Every structure is written in structure tokens, then in C-alpha cells.
């Protein structure tokens, strides 16, 4: 005799996973930006990015300086 296989279907649940609308999501109305506003936003984002990278560079330079000092100590011994 061959063993009987019970087919349970897929292992996934058959319950629908659609989002349940609870309350109306209130969104701000879309405001069209002028080309000037777009460029000014780009300038501000780039300025912030440059400031962040300058801070990272300062930290990397400090770390390099400490490692070079450690290298001098190691080479002296």
C-alpha cells in the first residue's frame, strides 16, 4: 500500500491582507514649486551635504593623525 498524503493546500493563510481603512488620511495639498524654489532647495540640500562631509573629513583627519603618531611610536621601538 502506498502512504496517503493529506493535501493541506499552501502553507500561506487564505485571509486577505488588504489594508483596512480606519480613518481618512489627511494630506497636505500639493504646492507646485517654481523653478527658483527648486534650485534654492537644491542649494540648501547640497550645502547641508557639504557641511556633513566636512565634519566626516575632520574626523578622518584626526584619526589619521593619531594613527600616524602611533606608527612613529612603533617605528621608534
TINU-80176 format. One record per residue: residue number from 1; z, y, x of N, C-alpha, C, O in turn. Coordinates in pm, whole numbers, padded with zeros to 5 digits. Atoms other than C-alpha are relative to their C-alpha. Layout:
<sites>
{site NUM; {Z; Y; X}; {Z; Y; X}; {Z; Y; X}; {Z; Y; X}}
...
</sites>
This chain:
<sites>
{site 1; {00000; -00118; 00083}; {00000; 00000; 00000}; {00000; 00124; 00088}; {00060; 00126; 00195}}
{site 2; {00003; -00125; -00074}; {-00068; 00349; 00117}; {00111; 00092; -00053}; {00140; 00089; -00173}}
{site 3; {-00106; -00090; 00046}; {00209; 00609; 00102}; {-00059; 00109; -00088}; {-00170; 00157; -00066}}
{site 4; {00044; -00106; 00092}; {00184; 00861; -00177}; {00038; 00136; 00057}; {00149; 00155; 00107}}
{site 5; {-00026; -00137; -00046}; {00157; 01225; -00083}; {00019; 00087; -00122}; {-00063; 00087; -00214}}
{site 6; {-00022; -00093; 00110}; {00306; 01479; -00315}; {-00054; 00135; 00044}; {-00008; 00191; 00143}}
{site 7; {00061; -00128; -00034}; {00096; 01792; -00309}; {00080; 00112; -00066}; {00078; 00127; -00188}}
{site 8; {-00082; -00110; 00051}; {00326; 02089; -00344}; {-00081; 00130; -00006}; {-00028; 00232; -00049}}
{site 9; {00081; -00122; -00005}; {00042; 02339; -00304}; {00025; 00069; 00132}; {00074; 00008; 00228}}
{site 10; {-00021; -00073; -00125}; {00055; 02604; -00042}; {00147; 00034; 00017}; {00224; 00033; -00080}}
{site 11; {-00140; -00031; -00027}; {00380; 02699; 00122}; {00033; 00143; -00041}; {00150; 00183; -00037}}
{site 12; {-00024; -00138; 00040}; {00340; 03056; 00004}; {00048; 00007; -00144}; {00018; -00081; -00225}}
{site 13; {-00050; -00021; 00136}; {00509; 03186; -00303}; {-00114; 00049; -00087}; {-00203; 00120; -00039}}
{site 14; {00106; -00042; 00091}; {00292; 03242; -00605}; {00037; 00127; -00074}; {-00033; 00169; -00166}}
{site 15; {-00044; -00122; 00065}; {00483; 03553; -00704}; {-00083; 00116; 00054}; {-00106; 00126; 00174}}
{site 16; {00081; -00115; -00041}; {00275; 03870; -00698}; {00085; 00095; 00082}; {00202; 00118; 00051}}
{site 17; {-00074; -00091; -00087}; {00375; 04112; -00426}; {-00052; 00142; -00011}; {-00046; 00218; 00085}}
{site 18; {00050; -00136; 00020}; {00223; 04427; -00572}; {00119; 00095; -00004}; {00226; 00060; -00054}}
{site 19; {-00110; -00095; 00002}; {00435; 04738; -00525}; {00037; 00039; -00143}; {-00050; 00057; -00228}}
{site 20; {-00048; -00034; 00133}; {00646; 04823; -00823}; {00016; 00151; -00008}; {00094; 00208; 00067}}
{site 21; {-00012; -00145; 00011}; {00602; 05183; -00932}; {00135; 00037; -00061}; {00160; 00011; -00179}}
{site 22; {-00132; -00036; 00049}; {00956; 05317; -00963}; {00001; 00143; -00051}; {00033; 00168; -00168}}
{site 23; {00003; -00141; 00040}; {00920; 05694; -00970}; {-00126; 00062; 00058}; {-00181; 00015; 00157}}
{site 24; {00118; -00069; -00049}; {00632; 05930; -00925}; {00029; 00062; 00135}; {00125; 00137; 00150}}
{site 25; {-00014; -00060; -00132}; {00595; 06020; -00559}; {-00057; 00140; -00004}; {-00173; 00160; -00041}}
{site 26; {00043; -00139; 00004}; {00575; 06394; -00529}; {-00054; 00035; 00137}; {00019; 00031; 00237}}
{site 27; {00063; -00037; -00125}; {00332; 06502; -00262}; {-00031; 00148; -00002}; {-00060; 00207; -00105}}
{site 28; {00035; -00141; -00009}; {00273; 06848; -00135}; {-00151; 00013; -00019}; {-00227; -00073; 00024}}
{site 29; {00145; -00019; 00017}; {-00064; 06985; -00234}; {-00067; 00022; 00135}; {-00010; 00084; 00225}}
{site 30; {00074; -00011; -00125}; {-00327; 06967; 00038}; {-00045; 00143; 00018}; {-00102; 00203; -00074}}
{site 31; {00039; -00137; -00029}; {-00386; 07302; 00203}; {-00108; -00004; 00107}; {-00084; -00053; 00217}}
{site 32; {00110; 00000; -00095}; {-00720; 07347; 00372}; {00029; 00097; 00112}; {00065; 00213; 00088}}
{site 33; {-00025; -00084; -00116}; {-00683; 07480; 00724}; {-00129; 00068; 00044}; {-00238; 00011; 00036}}
{site 34; {00115; -00072; -00054}; {-00911; 07741; 00866}; {-00024; -00051; 00143}; {00066; -00108; 00204}}
{site 35; {00027; 00041; -00139}; {-01081; 07670; 01199}; {00098; 00064; 00099}; {00132; 00002; 00200}}
{site 36; {-00095; -00068; -00088}; {-00845; 07922; 01358}; {00133; -00076; -00001}; {00194; -00097; 00104}}
{site 37; {-00124; 00075; 00010}; {-00542; 07729; 01227}; {-00009; -00133; 00074}; {00087; -00175; 00139}}
{site 38; {00019; 00128; -00068}; {-00684; 07404; 01361}; {00011; 00018; 00150}; {00078; -00061; 00217}}
{site 39; {-00003; -00024; -00144}; {-00734; 07549; 01709}; {00141; 00038; 00044}; {00187; -00006; 00149}}
{site 40; {-00137; -00038; -00036}; {-00387; 07708; 01709}; {00093; -00121; -00001}; {00181; -00131; 00085}}
{site 41; {-00080; 00123; 00003}; {-00232; 07373; 01611}; {-00028; -00086; 00123}; {00064; -00143; 00182}}
{site 42; {00035; 00077; -00119}; {-00422; 07202; 01892}; {00064; 00061; 00125}; {00113; -00011; 00212}}
{site 43; {-00061; -00067; -00115}; {-00298; 07462; 02140}; {00149; -00030; 00005}; {00202; -00061; 00112}}
{site 44; {-00144; 00027; 00003}; {00062; 07413; 02028}; {00032; -00144; 00036}; {00127; -00170; 00109}}
{site 45; {-00022; 00141; -00033}; {00038; 07034; 02046}; {-00021; -00025; 00148}; {00057; -00096; 00212}}
{site 46; {00029; 00018; -00142}; {-00118; 07050; 02391}; {00107; 00064; 00088}; {00145; 00008; 00191}}
{site 47; {-00107; -00067; -00075}; {00145; 07297; 02513}; {00125; -00088; 00002}; {00189; -00104; 00106}}
{site 48; {-00117; 00091; 00006}; {00422; 07061; 02394}; {-00021; -00122; 00088}; {00071; -00168; 00155}}
{site 49; {00031; 00118; -00081}; {00248; 06768; 02562}; {00012; 00032; 00149}; {00062; -00049; 00226}}
{site 50; {-00007; -00041; -00141}; {00219; 06957; 02891}; {00145; 00017; 00042}; {00183; -00024; 00152}}
{site 51; {-00141; -00018; -00033}; {00588; 07052; 02882}; {00069; -00135; 00017}; {00149; -00153; 00108}}
{site 52; {-00059; 00134; -00008}; {00685; 06690; 02820}; {-00043; -00070; 00130}; {00039; -00132; 00197}}
{site 53; {00050; 00064; -00121}; {00466; 06567; 03105}; {00056; 00067; 00126}; {00078; 00000; 00227}}
{site 54; {-00061; -00068; -00114}; {00606; 06833; 03339}; {00141; -00051; 00024}; {00183; -00069; 00138}}
{site 55; {-00134; 00055; -00013}; {00956; 06703; 03267}; {-00005; -00140; 00062}; {00075; -00174; 00149}}
{site 56; {00016; 00134; -00058}; {00840; 06347; 03340}; {-00035; 00008; 00148}; {00014; -00072; 00228}}
{site 57; {00038; -00017; -00140}; {00683; 06468; 03665}; {00120; 00041; 00085}; {00136; -00008; 00197}}
{site 58; {-00120; -00040; -00072}; {01007; 06638; 03770}; {00089; -00121; 00026}; {00140; -00138; 00137}}
{site 59; {-00083; 00119; -00016}; {01198; 06315; 03711}; {-00061; -00095; 00102}; {00011; -00152; 00185}}
{site 60; {00066; 00090; -00095}; {00940; 06112; 03903}; {00011; 00053; 00142}; {00030; -00024; 00236}}
{site 61; {-00013; -00059; -00134}; {00953; 06355; 04197}; {00141; -00019; 00054}; {00159; -00048; 00172}}
{site 62; {-00139; 00022; -00043}; {01333; 06331; 04206}; {00021; -00144; 00043}; {00085; -00172; 00144}}
{site 63; {-00015; 00143; -00032}; {01316; 05953; 04202}; {-00070; -00032; 00132}; {-00016; -00105; 00215}}
{site 64; {00071; 00022; -00125}; {01055; 05953; 04479}; {00078; 00055; 00118}; {00085; -00009; 00223}}
{site 65; {-00077; -00060; -00108}; {01268; 06186; 04690}; {00119; -00088; 00036}; {00146; -00109; 00154}}
{site 66; {-00115; 00088; -00026}; {01572; 05958; 04653}; {-00044; -00127; 00070}; {00023; -00173; 00163}}
{site 67; {00049; 00123; -00063}; {01367; 05652; 04743}; {-00044; 00024; 00144}; {-00023; -00061; 00230}}
{site 68; {00040; -00031; -00136}; {01221; 05823; 05049}; {00121; 00019; 00090}; {00119; -00020; 00206}}
{site 69; {-00123; -00014; -00076}; {01573; 05916; 05162}; {00061; -00137; 00030}; {00111; -00161; 00139}}
{site 70; {-00051; 00135; -00020}; {01679; 05554; 05114}; {-00085; -00073; 00105}; {-00032; -00150; 00186}}
{site 71; {00090; 00063; -00099}; {01374; 05444; 05317}; {00035; 00048; 00141}; {00034; -00031; 00235}}
{site 72; {-00038; -00052; -00131}; {01477; 05674; 05603}; {00129; -00064; 00050}; {00142; -00097; 00168}}
{site 73; {-00126; 00064; -00037}; {01826; 05527; 05599}; {-00025; -00143; 00044}; {00031; -00188; 00143}}
{site 74; {00030; 00139; -00033}; {01686; 05174; 05602}; {-00074; -00012; 00133}; {-00048; -00104; 00211}}
{site 75; {00076; 00004; -00124}; {01445; 05251; 05886}; {00088; 00036; 00120}; {00061; -00008; 00231}}
{site 76; {-00088; -00042; -00109}; {01723; 05409; 06093}; {00089; -00114; 00046}; {00136; -00113; 00160}}
{site 77; {-00090; 00109; -00038}; {01928; 05089; 06091}; {-00073; -00113; 00069}; {-00012; -00212; 00108}}
</sites>
